[in-house]
Amino acid sequence: MFKILTLNKISPKGLDHFNRDNYEVASEISNPDAIVLRSFKMHDMEFPKSLKAIARAGAGVNNIPLRKCSDQGIVVFNTPGANANAVKEIVIAGLLLAARDISGGINWVRGLKEKADEVPSLVEKNKSNFAGSEIKGKRLGVIGLGAIGAMVANDALSLGMKVIGYDPYISVDAAWELSSDVQKATGLETLLSTVDYVSIHVPLLDQTKNMFNAEKFAMMKDGIKIINFARGPLVNNDDLKDAIKSGKVSCYVTDFPEAELLDTKGIIAIPHLGASTIESEENCAVMAVEEVKEFLESGNIKNSVNFPNCYLPRTVGDQRMIIANRNIPNMISEITSLLAKNSINICDMLNKSRDDLAYNIIDIEGEVPIDVIKTLEQTKGIIRVRIIE
């Protein structure tokens, strides 16, 4: 029986994927094998030795202490792409909000409540103050062509926009999802100098923080509109406010409100609604649960943020041994030599590494004696050993 601890309200549609004959799931449980959570901050938590996996039902893992998990051999999962459609749809809404002064018009109409019968005539007289432009035929630059960026690019094409994409690190899978009608930018400066709209879809890293600053704004066309549903700190707020004041940027739509942005005309701040849909929460929960199940039951890893992805079909062997270790020389030799010394036959094996960590799946004929497991656990460089029957 595996024990699963939930630290947030997780969609029942996801939790239903746990077979309750094999899994005990609760919001309060001792010595869990895995934790499923959303935004709960784990940095001050003490992890029990029983904990093998943490699954974040969402993409960001800033609330999880990754280094601490890696040092304890805890595999951390996220759910990339599960909320992509929800974010894509609100990005398209952001494009329309930037093109047409919808939010300004709505706010103005709310102030007419006391005008009673005058409202219709006032609306007709003042509606031109909120006129905008159509997005059809305009040029959209999509920066970052992962799951969300590719979907935004494809849908913008369907709306009649001319789309230019930029992503020097685009994956093969993402490239397959991208329409051939999306133009490829030869460089970021070329893209910024030619488009009417920019939609940002890059991760927040040390090298991307304040990526959009005075230097980048200077490359842009006057009156450009910027949509940011990726991360707030990708944009330098002081430089942005200067760019709006000068007219370089005519509108900035962000899903990450900050106090310094709220009093600036030309900024539309949305309260972090990107993935806030029932469907997105369900999709993330289902994916997180399936990742945990596959890992606990077979040792396979998919969508980990700290360990390498590994998949080995289980077709031979009596036991499966899982070993997490430091990615240092001679580790495989030490492991296999110890098994051979104890007359333990390896039927199949997979070794993968990621940065300073490595992960091994070893299918064994017969059973591994307890003393061999203890010897492996005490071997320098080995972080965790687990046996799956």
SVG drawing of the C-alpha trace seen along z (x, -y; Angstrom):
<svg xmlns="http://www.w3.org/2000/svg" viewBox="-34 -63 70 79">
<polyline fill="none" stroke="black" stroke-width="0.4" points="0.0,0.0 1.5,-3.3 0.7,-6.4 0.0,-9.7 -0.1,-13.1 -1.9,-16.0 -0.9,-19.5 -3.4,-21.4 -6.9,-20.8 -6.3,-18.5 -8.9,-17.8 -10.9,-14.6 -10.7,-13.7 -6.9,-13.3 -7.0,-11.6 -9.5,-9.1 -6.7,-7.7 -5.1,-6.2 -6.4,-2.7 -7.6,-2.8 -6.8,0.9 -3.1,0.0 -3.0,-3.7 -4.0,-5.5 -4.6,-9.2 -5.1,-11.9 -4.4,-15.5 -2.9,-14.3 -0.8,-11.2 2.4,-10.0 5.4,-8.7 4.1,-9.3 5.7,-7.6 4.8,-10.7 3.3,-14.2 1.0,-15.8 0.6,-19.5 0.0,-22.7 1.3,-26.0 2.0,-24.9 5.4,-26.2 7.6,-23.3 10.9,-25.0 10.6,-24.8 9.3,-21.2 11.2,-18.2 10.9,-15.3 10.5,-11.8 12.8,-9.0 9.8,-7.3 9.3,-10.1 10.3,-9.1 8.5,-11.6 6.9,-15.0 4.5,-15.9 3.5,-19.5 0.2,-19.7 1.4,-22.6 4.5,-23.8 6.4,-26.0 8.3,-24.4 9.6,-27.5 7.7,-26.3 9.7,-23.1 13.3,-22.9 14.9,-21.1 18.4,-20.9 17.2,-19.4 15.1,-16.9 18.0,-15.9 20.3,-15.4 17.7,-13.0 17.0,-11.1 13.5,-12.5 12.2,-12.8 10.3,-15.9 7.8,-16.0 5.8,-18.8 3.1,-18.7 4.3,-20.6 1.6,-21.2 -1.3,-20.2 -2.4,-23.8 -1.2,-25.0 -4.6,-25.4 -5.9,-27.5 -2.9,-29.8 -3.2,-30.0 -6.8,-31.0 -6.1,-33.9 -3.2,-35.0 -5.5,-35.4 -7.8,-37.3 -4.9,-39.5 -4.2,-40.2 -7.8,-41.4 -7.6,-43.5 -4.5,-45.2 -6.0,-45.8 -9.3,-47.2 -9.7,-49.3 -12.3,-46.9 -11.2,-47.2 -11.2,-51.0 -14.6,-51.0 -16.0,-48.7 -14.6,-50.8 -16.1,-54.0 -19.5,-52.4 -19.5,-51.4 -19.3,-55.1 -22.6,-55.8 -24.8,-54.0 -26.3,-57.3 -27.0,-58.7 -30.2,-56.6 -31.9,-57.5 -28.9,-59.4 -26.8,-56.2 -27.6,-55.2 -26.9,-58.7 -23.7,-59.0 -22.5,-55.7 -23.0,-56.7 -21.4,-60.1 -18.2,-58.7 -17.6,-55.3 -15.1,-56.7 -12.8,-57.4 -12.3,-53.6 -11.8,-52.7 -9.1,-50.3 -7.8,-48.3 -8.3,-44.8 -5.6,-42.1 -6.2,-40.6 -3.3,-41.4 -1.1,-42.6 2.3,-41.1 2.7,-39.0 6.1,-38.0 6.0,-34.9 9.2,-34.6 9.5,-31.1 7.9,-28.2 7.2,-25.6 3.8,-24.1 2.0,-27.4 4.0,-29.5 3.3,-27.1 -0.4,-27.0 -0.6,-30.8 1.3,-31.1 -1.0,-28.6 -4.2,-30.2 -3.0,-33.7 -2.5,-32.5 -6.1,-31.3 -7.2,-34.7 -5.5,-36.2 -2.3,-37.5 1.1,-37.2 3.2,-35.3 7.0,-35.4 8.5,-33.0 11.8,-33.1 13.2,-30.2 16.9,-29.2 16.2,-26.2 13.0,-24.8 12.6,-21.1 11.8,-18.6 8.4,-17.9 7.5,-21.6 8.7,-22.0 6.3,-19.3 3.4,-21.1 4.2,-24.5 2.5,-25.5 4.7,-25.8 3.2,-29.2 4.9,-30.6 7.9,-32.6 11.2,-32.0 13.0,-35.0 16.7,-35.2 17.3,-36.9 15.5,-38.6 16.4,-42.1 14.9,-41.4 11.7,-40.2 11.3,-43.1 11.9,-45.7 9.2,-44.4 6.2,-43.2 3.1,-45.1 2.6,-42.7 4.9,-40.6 3.8,-37.6 6.4,-36.3 6.7,-32.6 10.2,-32.0 11.0,-30.5 12.3,-32.7 16.0,-32.0 18.9,-34.1 19.8,-34.9 16.2,-35.8 15.3,-38.0 14.8,-41.6 15.2,-40.2 12.8,-43.0 14.5,-46.2 15.3,-49.6 17.7,-48.1 15.0,-45.7 12.3,-48.4 14.6,-50.6 14.6,-47.9 10.8,-47.8 8.4,-49.7 6.7,-52.7 3.4,-51.8 4.1,-48.1 1.8,-46.0 3.3,-43.4 1.6,-40.4 3.2,-38.6 1.6,-35.5 5.0,-33.8 6.6,-35.5 6.5,-39.0 10.3,-39.5 11.0,-38.9 10.1,-42.5 12.0,-45.4 9.1,-47.5 11.0,-50.8 12.1,-50.6 8.6,-49.5 7.0,-52.5 9.5,-54.8 8.7,-53.0 4.9,-53.5 5.4,-57.2 7.4,-57.8 4.8,-56.0 7.3,-53.2 5.0,-50.7 1.3,-51.5 -0.1,-48.6 1.3,-46.0 -1.0,-43.1 0.4,-41.1 -0.9,-38.2 1.4,-39.3 0.2,-42.5 2.6,-44.5 1.8,-47.7 4.2,-49.8 2.3,-48.9 -1.3,-49.5 -1.4,-53.3 0.1,-53.3 -2.2,-54.0 -1.6,-51.5 -1.0,-48.6 -3.7,-46.0 -3.1,-43.8 -4.9,-40.5 -4.8,-38.6 -2.8,-35.6 -5.6,-33.8 -3.5,-32.0 -4.1,-28.5 -7.2,-29.1 -9.7,-26.9 -11.5,-23.8 -10.2,-21.9 -6.6,-23.0 -6.7,-21.9 -8.1,-18.5 -5.5,-18.0 -2.6,-18.9 -3.9,-16.6 -4.4,-13.7 -0.9,-14.1 0.7,-14.4 -1.0,-11.3 -0.1,-9.2 3.6,-10.3 3.6,-9.3 2.0,-5.9 4.4,-5.1 7.3,-6.0 6.2,-4.2 5.1,-1.0 7.8,-0.7 10.5,-3.2 10.1,-5.0 10.5,-8.7 8.7,-11.2 8.6,-15.0 11.0,-15.2 12.7,-18.5 15.7,-17.2 16.3,-13.6 16.7,-12.4 13.7,-11.0 14.0,-7.1 11.8,-4.4 12.5,-0.7 9.7,1.8 9.5,4.5 9.6,7.7 12.2,9.8 13.5,10.3 12.0,11.0 12.8,7.7 13.6,4.2 16.3,2.2 16.2,-1.5 19.4,-3.4 19.9,-7.2 23.5,-8.4 25.9,-11.2 27.0,-11.5 30.6,-10.6 33.1,-8.1 33.0,-4.4 29.5,-4.3 28.1,-1.8 31.2,0.4 30.9,0.4 27.2,1.3 27.5,4.1 30.7,5.5 28.9,5.8 26.0,7.5 28.3,9.9 30.3,10.6 27.1,11.7 26.1,13.9 23.2,11.6 22.3,11.7 21.3,8.5 18.5,9.2 18.2,5.7 19.5,2.3 19.2,-1.4 21.4,-4.3 20.7,-8.0 22.3,-11.1 21.3,-14.8 23.7,-17.3 25.2,-16.0 22.7,-13.2 22.3,-9.7 19.5,-7.2 19.6,-3.4 16.9,-0.9 18.2,2.7 16.0,5.8 17.3,8.6 16.9,12.4 15.9,13.7 16.0,11.5 18.6,9.0 19.7,9.9 19.2,7.2 22.9,7.0 23.7,6.2 21.1,3.4 22.7,2.0 26.1,2.2 24.9,0.2 23.2,-2.4 26.5,-2.9 28.5,-3.2 29.9,-6.7 28.0,-8.5 24.8,-6.5 21.9,-8.5 19.0,-6.1 18.3,-2.4 14.8,-1.0 13.5,2.5 10.2,2.9 8.7,6.4"/>
</svg>
